[in-house]
Amino acid sequence: MPHRHRPLLLPTFGFLAMLCLLLFPETVSDAALDAMTLAACRLIPLLFPYSVLASLMLRRRWLPTRGPLTALYCLPGDCEGVLLSGIAAGFPVGAQGSLRLYRSGRITREEAGILAAASSVPSPAFLAGAVGIMWGDVRFGWFLWIAANLTMALFSRLCRLRIPARRASSPRTAASPASSFSRDFSRSVTEAASSCLSVTGCIVFFRILAAVGSRIFPPAGPVLTLFLEFSSGVRYGAAAGGIPGAVMTGAAAGFGGISVLMQIAAQNDDGSPGDGFSLRPYLLSRLLLCAVLGVCAGVWAVIFSPTAASPVLAEQPVSPSVILSVPGLLLLLARRDSRQEFTGST
């Protein structure tokens, strides 16, 4: 394409997309209702409390600053809290914490990019509480979560071998003064609510695009659903069932979709002066996770032969163990770290 025509590419695509939306109003309405139902009945109830807790722990510095995760992921000790919160609450909490550490000068730009990729995985609340229920076996969701985090630990270690082991020389921003618990709690709730609203908006928008694209060109439906919006992709796989459906479910959960990429990019471009972390590690890690989780889900389906898939979640209860396990683990680690600090100070 000639260089002079490139500025017209996105406006042309936008105009054609608007025209398609006008041509298929019922498809748009059904897709939006389906996406909002999924977000309201499953994603927000599971993700919102995790996001509030993770943000509050980061602000109050209740999470350990050093621990086994930083050694496993081969990252600086300051990254332990961000890794814990990202692994527990899912994206975009990890990207938010990575940018905070980079802006404060505690890690380098390269380390922030690796940390954002490693901590931006689907949360156990979604994989066990949603994907597991879709497939009638919560263990399937936990299996995918463990496989995703082990893969990202290996990816992080490989990436660290390619960059020098150095730290940022000077902080980019002045240290913020200590704030009260009530202020930190209010900001954590506001931040988590904004994040959930952003997640819901992305789910609805890209679900609509996938539905309209599938209506225009039906053979492209699975590909569009897989690469545009991951929660719709895992539901599509659950509805298909069998080994192919399991593979699609794992691949969609691993890739995350363009929807999650836009959320990570938005966190990286928060309007503060200075550049953000590189998105290249995140993009490479999504391709790796897409392949690994797709294969893992296929192996699970071969071994356990799931026969019934249930993509309908509204009437299905969430196991209390799924809701309480990860926050309980975070509180236990935070309490253990605070005891160690107290013992060391005395």
GULUMMI-152357 format. One line per field, with one value per residue (C-alpha): residue number from 1; residue in three letters; x, y negated, z negated. Coordinates in pm, 1 decimal, decimal comma, padded with zeros to 6 digits. Each point is the difference from the previous one (the first is absolute). Example, Ala and Ser with C-alpha at 12.3 -4.5 7.8 and 13.67 -1.06 7.14 Angstrom:
REM residues 2
resi <- c(1:2)
resn <- c(ALA:SER)
xx <- c(01230,0:00137,0)
yy <- c(00450,0:-00344,0)
zz <- c(-00780,0:00066,0)
//
This chain:
REM residues 346
resi <- c(1:2:3:4:5:6:7:8:9:10:11:12:13:14:15:16:17:18:19:20:21:22:23:24:25:26:27:28:29:30:31:32:33:34:35:36:37:38:39:40:41:42:43:44:45:46:47:48:49:50:51:52:53:54:55:56:57:58:59:60:61:62:63:64:65:66:67:68:69:70:71:72:73:74:75:76:77:78:79:80:81:82:83:84:85:86:87:88:89:90:91:92:93:94:95:96:97:98:99:100:101:102:103:104:105:106:107:108:109:110:111:112:113:114:115:116:117:118:119:120:121:122:123:124:125:126:127:128:129:130:131:132:133:134:135:136:137:138:139:140:141:142:143:144:145:146:147:148:149:150:151:152:153:154:155:156:157:158:159:160:161:162:163:164:165:166:167:168:169:170:171:172:173:174:175:176:177:178:179:180:181:182:183:184:185:186:187:188:189:190:191:192:193:194:195:196:197:198:199:200:201:202:203:204:205:206:207:208:209:210:211:212:213:214:215:216:217:218:219:220:221:222:223:224:225:226:227:228:229:230:231:232:233:234:235:236:237:238:239:240:241:242:243:244:245:246:247:248:249:250:251:252:253:254:255:256:257:258:259:260:261:262:263:264:265:266:267:268:269:270:271:272:273:274:275:276:277:278:279:280:281:282:283:284:285:286:287:288:289:290:291:292:293:294:295:296:297:298:299:300:301:302:303:304:305:306:307:308:309:310:311:312:313:314:315:316:317:318:319:320:321:322:323:324:325:326:327:328:329:330:331:332:333:334:335:336:337:338:339:340:341:342:343:344:345:346)
resn <- c(MET:PRO:HIS:ARG:HIS:ARG:PRO:LEU:LEU:LEU:PRO:THR:PHE:GLY:PHE:LEU:ALA:MET:LEU:CYS:LEU:LEU:LEU:PHE:PRO:GLU:THR:VAL:SER:ASP:ALA:ALA:LEU:ASP:ALA:MET:THR:LEU:ALA:ALA:CYS:ARG:LEU:ILE:PRO:LEU:LEU:PHE:PRO:TYR:SER:VAL:LEU:ALA:SER:LEU:MET:LEU:ARG:ARG:ARG:TRP:LEU:PRO:THR:ARG:GLY:PRO:LEU:THR:ALA:LEU:TYR:CYS:LEU:PRO:GLY:ASP:CYS:GLU:GLY:VAL:LEU:LEU:SER:GLY:ILE:ALA:ALA:GLY:PHE:PRO:VAL:GLY:ALA:GLN:GLY:SER:LEU:ARG:LEU:TYR:ARG:SER:GLY:ARG:ILE:THR:ARG:GLU:GLU:ALA:GLY:ILE:LEU:ALA:ALA:ALA:SER:SER:VAL:PRO:SER:PRO:ALA:PHE:LEU:ALA:GLY:ALA:VAL:GLY:ILE:MET:TRP:GLY:ASP:VAL:ARG:PHE:GLY:TRP:PHE:LEU:TRP:ILE:ALA:ALA:ASN:LEU:THR:MET:ALA:LEU:PHE:SER:ARG:LEU:CYS:ARG:LEU:ARG:ILE:PRO:ALA:ARG:ARG:ALA:SER:SER:PRO:ARG:THR:ALA:ALA:SER:PRO:ALA:SER:SER:PHE:SER:ARG:ASP:PHE:SER:ARG:SER:VAL:THR:GLU:ALA:ALA:SER:SER:CYS:LEU:SER:VAL:THR:GLY:CYS:ILE:VAL:PHE:PHE:ARG:ILE:LEU:ALA:ALA:VAL:GLY:SER:ARG:ILE:PHE:PRO:PRO:ALA:GLY:PRO:VAL:LEU:THR:LEU:PHE:LEU:GLU:PHE:SER:SER:GLY:VAL:ARG:TYR:GLY:ALA:ALA:ALA:GLY:GLY:ILE:PRO:GLY:ALA:VAL:MET:THR:GLY:ALA:ALA:ALA:GLY:PHE:GLY:GLY:ILE:SER:VAL:LEU:MET:GLN:ILE:ALA:ALA:GLN:ASN:ASP:ASP:GLY:SER:PRO:GLY:ASP:GLY:PHE:SER:LEU:ARG:PRO:TYR:LEU:LEU:SER:ARG:LEU:LEU:LEU:CYS:ALA:VAL:LEU:GLY:VAL:CYS:ALA:GLY:VAL:TRP:ALA:VAL:ILE:PHE:SER:PRO:THR:ALA:ALA:SER:PRO:VAL:LEU:ALA:GLU:GLN:PRO:VAL:SER:PRO:SER:VAL:ILE:LEU:SER:VAL:PRO:GLY:LEU:LEU:LEU:LEU:LEU:ALA:ARG:ARG:ASP:SER:ARG:GLN:GLU:PHE:THR:GLY:SER:THR)
xx <- c(00000,0:00139,6:00115,0:-00238,6:-00300,9:00091,6:-00160,5:-00331,5:00014,9:-00141,7:-00272,8:-00111,6:-00012,2:-00196,3:-00253,4:-00048,4:-00036,6:-00269,2:-00179,7:00006,3:-00137,4:-00289,9:-00072,0:-00028,7:-00169,6:-00142,1:00340,2:00152,6:-00273,4:00025,0:00380,3:-00000,9:-00260,3:00193,7:00329,1:-00155,2:-00171,5:00331,2:00173,7:-00275,7:-00069,4:00350,8:00297,8:-00072,7:-00111,7:00318,0:00254,2:-00110,9:00076,8:00334,7:00092,0:-00092,0:00201,4:00304,5:00004,2:-00041,8:00281,2:00230,4:-00082,7:00042,5:00306,8:-00153,5:00137,3:00351,3:00273,9:00213,6:-00090,1:00011,0:-00186,8:00270,6:00255,6:-00223,1:-00065,5:00360,1:-00120,4:00111,2:-00129,4:-00218,4:-00219,1:-00131,7:-00310,9:-00091,9:00045,3:-00222,4:-00274,1:00009,9:-00006,9:-00291,3:-00209,9:00090,0:00041,5:00030,7:00112,8:00346,3:00051,1:-00104,8:00249,4:00276,6:-00046,5:00004,6:00332,3:00149,1:-00118,9:00153,6:00333,6:00006,2:00025,1:00120,7:-00215,0:00097,4:-00082,6:-00335,4:-00092,6:00086,3:-00180,6:-00313,8:-00002,2:00068,8:-00265,7:-00270,2:-00157,3:-00365,2:-00096,4:-00087,9:-00340,1:-00070,1:00173,4:-00131,0:-00320,7:-00110,3:00189,5:-00002,2:-00374,8:-00055,3:00166,7:-00156,6:00333,8:00168,5:00323,2:00023,6:00014,8:00263,2:00204,1:00002,1:00090,0:00298,5:00116,0:-00026,9:00207,6:00268,9:00025,7:00034,8:00266,5:00203,2:-00063,4:00113,3:00321,6:00079,5:-00064,4:00221,9:00291,5:-00015,7:00027,2:00271,5:-00067,2:-00011,6:-00233,4:-00131,2:00249,9:-00236,0:-00371,5:-00216,2:-00249,6:00020,2:-00115,9:-00362,0:-00077,2:-00162,3:-00377,2:-00271,5:-00163,6:-00336,3:00151,3:00185,4:-00314,6:-00209,2:00256,6:00022,1:-00377,0:-00009,9:00288,8:-00153,1:-00340,3:00158,4:00193,7:-00315,3:-00185,4:00282,9:00000,7:-00377,2:00019,2:00271,8:-00192,5:-00317,3:00172,8:00213,8:-00279,4:-00215,1:00278,0:00044,2:-00375,5:-00041,4:00311,9:-00132,9:-00331,2:00170,6:00248,7:-00109,1:00315,6:00205,1:-00219,6:00224,9:00314,5:-00161,5:-00140,5:00337,0:00215,3:-00232,7:-00142,8:00120,2:-00304,3:-00222,1:00265,7:-00003,6:-00380,5:00010,1:00234,8:-00218,1:-00304,6:00186,7:00117,4:00233,1:00370,4:-00027,1:-00209,2:00246,0:00291,3:-00182,5:-00083,5:00364,2:00128,4:-00248,3:00083,2:00370,6:-00007,5:-00231,4:-00120,2:00032,7:-00233,5:00257,7:00279,7:-00187,6:-00042,6:00371,9:00090,0:-00236,2:00168,3:00338,9:-00111,2:-00142,2:00067,7:00300,3:00314,2:00260,0:-00022,7:-00152,3:00123,6:00039,9:-00295,7:00220,5:00043,8:-00375,6:-00072,8:00257,4:-00130,4:-00358,9:00102,1:00184,8:-00290,7:-00246,5:00194,6:00083,7:-00348,5:-00159,4:00216,9:-00053,5:-00377,4:00006,4:00200,1:-00246,6:-00290,5:00171,1:00066,4:-00331,0:-00229,2:-00244,9:-00337,3:-00219,6:00085,9:-00210,6:00067,6:-00296,7:00119,2:-00277,9:-00166,0:00311,5:00145,7:00365,0:00188,7:00098,4:00346,6:00051,6:-00105,0:00204,8:00311,6:00211,8:-00085,9:00065,9:00340,1:00085,5:-00096,4:00204,6:00308,2:-00044,3:-00037,2:00307,1:00202,7:-00111,6:00100,6:00343,7:00048,5:-00111,1:00232,8:00289,1:-00057,1:00008,6)
yy <- c(00000,0:-00345,8:-00201,5:-00285,7:00232,6:00146,1:-00283,4:00091,3:00365,7:-00025,2:-00257,7:00221,9:00303,8:-00196,9:-00115,5:00354,1:00135,0:-00257,8:00091,2:00369,4:-00076,8:-00187,4:00288,5:00260,5:-00169,7:00323,0:00168,4:-00300,4:-00002,7:00373,7:-00008,2:-00300,1:00161,8:00326,6:-00174,4:-00218,3:00303,5:00184,1:-00301,8:-00073,6:00359,2:00141,2:-00226,7:-00305,4:00194,5:00207,2:-00261,0:-00310,9:00113,9:00144,4:-00326,3:-00206,8:00225,6:00011,2:-00377,0:-00066,2:00237,6:-00167,3:-00347,7:00095,6:00214,1:00300,1:00237,1:00138,2:-00189,1:00309,8:00364,0:00322,3:-00139,4:-00250,0:00282,3:00223,9:-00274,4:-00131,7:-00355,8:-00262,5:00037,7:-00310,4:00189,5:00256,7:-00197,4:-00078,9:00363,8:00116,6:-00251,4:00057,9:00377,5:-00019,3:-00278,2:00037,1:-00277,7:-00295,1:-00007,2:00130,2:-00264,4:-00273,2:00115,3:00038,3:-00356,6:-00126,8:00171,2:-00132,2:-00357,1:00008,3:00114,1:00330,0:00211,9:-00067,1:-00035,2:00348,6:00152,1:-00181,1:00146,4:00352,3:-00049,0:-00129,2:00304,5:00249,1:-00143,2:-00043,3:00344,3:00103,5:00000,1:00320,7:-00156,5:00004,0:00326,2:00203,0:-00190,8:-00050,5:00224,2:00292,0:-00031,0:-00026,4:00338,9:00150,7:00048,8:-00272,7:00199,4:-00081,3:-00371,3:00049,5:00213,7:-00277,3:-00259,6:00202,0:00068,9:-00369,8:-00114,4:00264,1:-00099,5:-00366,9:00082,5:00176,6:-00284,5:-00257,0:00188,4:00029,0:-00370,2:-00094,9:00183,7:-00248,2:-00319,2:-00110,7:00046,1:-00366,2:-00227,4:-00346,7:-00262,4:-00268,9:-00025,8:-00164,2:-00142,4:-00120,0:00237,3:-00059,8:-00095,6:00253,4:00004,3:00119,9:00338,6:-00153,6:-00188,6:00306,1:00210,3:-00258,0:-00022,0:00378,6:00031,8:-00277,3:00150,7:00348,1:-00133,4:-00191,2:00309,8:00216,9:-00262,2:-00003,5:00379,9:00005,8:-00262,4:00190,0:00326,5:-00155,0:-00185,1:00285,6:00253,0:-00212,9:-00015,8:00377,2:00061,6:-00236,2:00139,0:00352,6:-00106,9:-00147,3:00285,5:00305,7:00211,8:-00268,2:00012,4:00221,5:-00194,2:-00337,6:00117,4:00144,2:-00301,2:-00290,0:00076,5:00287,5:00050,4:00044,3:00228,6:00234,1:00006,5:00087,5:00287,3:00119,8:-00004,3:00203,5:00257,7:00291,3:-00021,6:-00281,0:-00208,6:00056,1:-00103,5:-00317,8:-00072,2:00031,4:-00198,5:-00282,6:-00018,4:-00007,1:-00255,7:-00240,6:-00166,5:-00349,0:-00108,8:00071,1:-00144,9:-00330,2:00006,9:00061,6:-00272,5:-00241,5:00067,5:-00055,4:-00336,6:-00155,9:-00360,4:-00041,5:-00160,2:00240,0:00320,8:00321,3:00356,2:00190,9:00209,0:00237,3:00253,0:00002,5:00069,6:00280,7:00152,3:00005,9:00199,6:00244,0:00030,3:00048,5:00303,2:00145,5:-00028,6:00126,7:00312,9:00042,3:-00030,0:00254,1:00245,7:-00047,7:00074,3:00313,8:00133,1:-00088,5:00000,8:-00275,6:00074,2:-00289,1:-00365,2:-00270,4:-00355,7:-00133,8:-00141,4:-00217,2:00266,3:00188,0:-00074,7:-00072,8:00230,9:-00175,0:00152,0:-00187,5:-00331,2:00029,1:00193,4:-00266,8:-00296,1:00229,1:00088,9:-00367,8:-00082,9:00292,3:-00109,4:-00361,2:00101,3:00221,9:-00283,5:-00248,5:00243,5:00041,4:-00376,4:-00042,0:00277,1:-00146,9:-00346,1:00125,1)
zz <- c(00000,0:00087,3:-00296,9:00076,7:-00031,4:-00341,7:-00204,0:00164,7:-00101,1:-00354,5:00087,0:00288,4:-00225,1:-00259,0:00258,9:00133,9:-00354,3:-00079,3:00321,7:-00092,4:-00345,8:00157,7:00238,6:-00276,7:-00297,4:-00143,8:00005,5:-00175,8:-00263,7:-00070,2:-00019,5:-00234,0:-00227,2:-00004,3:-00085,2:-00271,2:-00154,3:-00014,0:-00155,6:-00252,9:-00106,6:-00005,7:00070,7:-00216,2:-00313,1:00019,2:00111,1:-00190,4:-00358,0:00111,3:00170,6:-00307,3:-00230,6:00228,2:00051,8:-00372,6:-00089,4:00250,9:-00128,1:-00365,8:00076,9:-00170,5:00261,1:-00046,1:00183,9:00045,3:00019,1:00199,0:00300,4:00090,2:-00009,0:00211,6:00255,3:-00018,8:-00070,5:-00255,1:-00354,6:00028,5:00247,8:-00250,5:-00095,2:00361,7:00098,3:-00286,2:00074,0:00375,9:-00032,1:-00245,4:00153,3:00367,8:00251,2:00001,9:-00366,9:00085,9:00268,7:-00243,5:-00260,8:00259,2:00116,7:-00361,1:-00068,0:00322,3:-00059,5:-00348,2:00139,8:-00190,8:00317,6:00352,7:00310,2:00118,6:-00338,0:-00005,2:00338,0:-00113,3:-00331,1:00174,9:00226,3:-00280,2:-00233,6:00267,1:-00001,6:-00033,6:-00365,6:-00185,5:-00063,6:00371,8:00092,8:-00294,6:-00071,3:00360,8:00242,7:-00241,2:-00049,7:00375,4:00037,5:-00310,2:-00176,4:-00205,8:00013,6:00370,6:-00081,1:-00270,8:00239,2:00260,8:-00265,5:-00124,3:00356,5:00088,2:-00298,2:00046,7:00365,4:-00089,9:-00260,7:00269,6:00244,9:-00256,1:-00072,3:00370,8:00054,0:-00293,9:00161,9:00288,9:-00203,6:-00243,4:-00369,9:-00093,3:-00188,5:00076,7:-00106,4:-00123,4:-00076,5:00263,3:-00243,3:-00356,3:-00268,9:-00087,5:-00361,2:-00227,8:00025,9:-00233,8:00020,9:00090,3:00292,2:00126,3:-00031,9:00186,6:00278,9:00021,4:00036,1:00259,7:00193,9:-00007,5:00107,7:00287,3:00101,2:-00004,6:00203,0:00254,1:00015,0:00053,0:00273,0:00185,1:-00030,3:00141,5:00283,4:00127,2:-00049,3:00228,1:00261,3:-00015,3:00033,0:00295,6:00168,9:-00046,3:00151,4:00306,1:00046,3:-00204,1:00057,1:-00178,1:-00310,5:-00217,9:00093,2:-00067,8:-00332,1:-00103,1:00084,8:-00082,5:-00345,4:-00216,8:-00228,5:00305,0:00147,0:-00299,5:00007,5:00369,2:-00078,7:-00286,6:00225,9:00263,1:-00254,7:00054,8:00072,6:00260,8:-00239,9:-00284,0:00222,1:00098,2:-00362,8:-00104,3:00297,7:-00059,1:-00370,6:00078,4:00279,2:-00181,3:00318,4:00138,4:-00279,3:-00272,6:00212,7:00013,6:-00379,0:-00055,2:00249,2:-00176,3:-00334,3:00163,7:00139,8:-00316,7:00098,3:-00229,9:00143,9:00133,1:00197,0:-00127,9:00011,2:00324,4:00117,2:00197,9:-00286,7:-00053,3:00367,7:00014,2:-00322,6:00131,5:00305,0:-00224,7:-00245,4:00285,0:00122,9:-00342,2:-00153,9:00320,6:-00015,2:-00376,0:00037,9:00282,0:-00211,5:-00286,7:00233,7:00131,0:-00351,5:-00168,1:00308,1:-00102,4:00155,7:-00108,0:00041,5:-00162,7:00118,0:-00198,2:-00330,7:-00137,9:-00212,8:-00104,4:-00345,1:-00057,6:-00232,5:-00326,7:00030,8:00326,1:-00154,1:-00319,6:00099,3:00167,4:-00228,2:-00294,5:00144,7:00047,1:-00357,3:-00130,6:00192,7:-00106,4:-00364,7:00022,9:00153,0:-00265,8:-00274,7:00157,0:00021,0:-00362,3:-00115,7:00197,3:-00144,1:-00356,5)
//
